[in-house]
Amino acid sequence: QAHLSESGGGLVQPGSSLRLSCHVSGYTYKTGCMGWFRQAPGQERGGVAAIDKQNRTTYIDSVRGRFTISQDKLRNTLILQMDSLKPEDTAMYYCAAGWSVCSLGFTENYWGLGTQVTVSS
């Protein structure tokens, strides 16, 4: 059974940066992907970025050029570097693993419990 644990969220001002981390255990990384999703109050959860075993990445348009997803395979850690943060980036951010994560889908994903990111002046 996979276990995902996020950290690194917080309250920052617009234009600031944050680095989210997700430690993963018990997940056999074969054909699937790792990724980040987010859910703002009153909105549905949606994909943000994904990375596969060959380090190929996918981003949604609103974060491309500002966010960078990467992985430290030695430490079993997924990272999301978020720069030039905007108030509309405010959300609970979730780490996910599974085959559908490659297309930022939701089917049979493993999920973490989330970390809150708030961007406000």
C-alpha beads as a LAMMPS data file, in Angstrom:
LAMMPS data file: protein, C-alpha beads

121 atoms
120 bonds

1 atom types
1 bond types

-500.0 500.0 xlo xhi
-500.0 500.0 ylo yhi
-500.0 500.0 zlo zhi

Masses

1 110.0

Atoms # bond

1 1 1 0.000 0.000 0.000
2 1 1 1.438 3.363 -1.055
3 1 1 1.802 6.186 1.426
4 1 1 2.247 9.811 0.300
5 1 1 3.010 12.674 2.657
6 1 1 3.147 16.339 1.575
7 1 1 4.941 19.239 3.246
8 1 1 6.033 22.789 2.493
9 1 1 2.786 24.717 2.263
10 1 1 2.238 28.080 3.908
11 1 1 1.085 31.681 3.638
12 1 1 3.045 33.862 1.235
13 1 1 2.653 37.169 -0.573
14 1 1 1.984 37.432 -4.318
15 1 1 5.171 37.079 -6.313
16 1 1 6.787 34.831 -3.710
17 1 1 8.005 31.249 -4.030
18 1 1 7.232 28.003 -2.227
19 1 1 8.666 24.519 -2.530
20 1 1 6.351 21.595 -1.876
21 1 1 7.684 18.133 -1.140
22 1 1 5.999 14.744 -1.143
23 1 1 7.663 11.707 0.376
24 1 1 6.468 8.468 -1.188
25 1 1 6.737 4.965 0.225
26 1 1 5.308 1.622 -0.835
27 1 1 4.689 2.647 -4.447
28 1 1 6.143 0.570 -7.265
29 1 1 7.006 3.141 -9.889
30 1 1 6.593 1.203 -13.158
31 1 1 4.285 2.628 -15.811
32 1 1 2.578 5.357 -13.849
33 1 1 3.386 8.947 -12.977
34 1 1 3.682 11.167 -9.955
35 1 1 1.932 14.491 -9.827
36 1 1 0.373 17.403 -8.006
37 1 1 -3.292 18.348 -7.871
38 1 1 -4.987 21.244 -6.117
39 1 1 -8.409 22.147 -4.815
40 1 1 -9.527 25.667 -3.984
41 1 1 -12.523 26.325 -1.697
42 1 1 -15.771 25.698 -3.548
43 1 1 -14.004 24.226 -6.569
44 1 1 -13.294 20.741 -7.819
45 1 1 -9.884 19.161 -7.479
46 1 1 -7.791 19.543 -10.632
47 1 1 -4.400 18.519 -11.931
48 1 1 -1.419 20.874 -11.825
49 1 1 1.657 18.983 -13.018
50 1 1 2.876 15.429 -13.564
51 1 1 6.180 13.647 -14.160
52 1 1 6.940 10.138 -15.396
53 1 1 9.775 7.734 -14.759
54 1 1 11.795 9.258 -17.630
55 1 1 11.330 12.768 -16.172
56 1 1 8.939 13.864 -18.910
57 1 1 6.647 16.541 -17.508
58 1 1 3.132 17.875 -18.035
59 1 1 1.755 21.200 -16.794
60 1 1 -1.555 22.989 -16.965
61 1 1 -1.398 26.264 -18.871
62 1 1 -1.919 28.511 -15.866
63 1 1 1.256 27.311 -14.105
64 1 1 3.563 26.571 -17.042
65 1 1 6.688 28.726 -16.736
66 1 1 6.080 29.415 -13.036
67 1 1 5.964 25.921 -11.514
68 1 1 8.543 23.160 -11.894
69 1 1 7.923 19.523 -11.012
70 1 1 10.853 17.229 -10.286
71 1 1 11.678 14.039 -8.439
72 1 1 14.498 12.809 -6.261
73 1 1 14.374 9.074 -6.870
74 1 1 17.108 8.379 -4.344
75 1 1 15.034 9.959 -1.570
76 1 1 11.626 8.892 -2.992
77 1 1 10.553 12.517 -3.000
78 1 1 8.414 14.484 -5.434
79 1 1 8.962 18.251 -5.544
80 1 1 6.929 21.188 -6.835
81 1 1 8.834 24.454 -7.028
82 1 1 6.317 27.288 -7.274
83 1 1 7.555 30.727 -8.306
84 1 1 5.753 33.998 -9.038
85 1 1 2.801 32.837 -6.988
86 1 1 -0.575 34.481 -7.553
87 1 1 -3.648 34.695 -5.307
88 1 1 -5.435 32.311 -7.683
89 1 1 -2.858 29.639 -6.786
90 1 1 -4.377 29.476 -3.303
91 1 1 -5.558 25.913 -2.706
92 1 1 -4.942 22.661 -0.907
93 1 1 -2.207 20.880 -2.855
94 1 1 -2.242 17.085 -3.077
95 1 1 0.454 14.669 -4.154
96 1 1 -0.733 11.722 -6.260
97 1 1 0.670 8.570 -7.841
98 1 1 -0.757 6.197 -10.421
99 1 1 -1.153 5.506 -14.123
100 1 1 -3.872 8.113 -14.688
101 1 1 -1.732 10.835 -13.124
102 1 1 0.227 10.905 -16.392
103 1 1 -2.793 12.629 -17.978
104 1 1 -3.719 14.432 -14.726
105 1 1 -6.600 12.032 -14.280
106 1 1 -8.147 10.644 -11.119
107 1 1 -8.639 6.915 -11.703
108 1 1 -7.158 4.612 -9.062
109 1 1 -4.717 7.220 -7.770
110 1 1 -2.909 7.073 -4.486
111 1 1 -3.294 10.376 -2.631
112 1 1 -1.626 12.286 0.140
113 1 1 -3.605 14.279 2.699
114 1 1 -2.593 17.640 1.245
115 1 1 -0.764 20.802 2.237
116 1 1 -2.349 24.272 2.223
117 1 1 -0.922 27.044 0.067
118 1 1 -2.297 30.554 0.602
119 1 1 -1.160 33.492 -1.513
120 1 1 -2.331 36.796 -0.104
121 1 1 -1.081 40.293 0.599

Bonds

1 1 1 2
2 1 2 3
3 1 3 4
4 1 4 5
5 1 5 6
6 1 6 7
7 1 7 8
8 1 8 9
9 1 9 10
10 1 10 11
11 1 11 12
12 1 12 13
13 1 13 14
14 1 14 15
15 1 15 16
16 1 16 17
17 1 17 18
18 1 18 19
19 1 19 20
20 1 20 21
21 1 21 22
22 1 22 23
23 1 23 24
24 1 24 25
25 1 25 26
26 1 26 27
27 1 27 28
28 1 28 29
29 1 29 30
30 1 30 31
31 1 31 32
32 1 32 33
33 1 33 34
34 1 34 35
35 1 35 36
36 1 36 37
37 1 37 38
38 1 38 39
39 1 39 40
40 1 40 41
41 1 41 42
42 1 42 43
43 1 43 44
44 1 44 45
45 1 45 46
46 1 46 47
47 1 47 48
48 1 48 49
49 1 49 50
50 1 50 51
51 1 51 52
52 1 52 53
53 1 53 54
54 1 54 55
55 1 55 56
56 1 56 57
57 1 57 58
58 1 58 59
59 1 59 60
60 1 60 61
61 1 61 62
62 1 62 63
63 1 63 64
64 1 64 65
65 1 65 66
66 1 66 67
67 1 67 68
68 1 68 69
69 1 69 70
70 1 70 71
71 1 71 72
72 1 72 73
73 1 73 74
74 1 74 75
75 1 75 76
76 1 76 77
77 1 77 78
78 1 78 79
79 1 79 80
80 1 80 81
81 1 81 82
82 1 82 83
83 1 83 84
84 1 84 85
85 1 85 86
86 1 86 87
87 1 87 88
88 1 88 89
89 1 89 90
90 1 90 91
91 1 91 92
92 1 92 93
93 1 93 94
94 1 94 95
95 1 95 96
96 1 96 97
97 1 97 98
98 1 98 99
99 1 99 100
100 1 100 101
101 1 101 102
102 1 102 103
103 1 103 104
104 1 104 105
105 1 105 106
106 1 106 107
107 1 107 108
108 1 108 109
109 1 109 110
110 1 110 111
111 1 111 112
112 1 112 113
113 1 113 114
114 1 114 115
115 1 115 116
116 1 116 117
117 1 117 118
118 1 118 119
119 1 119 120
120 1 120 121
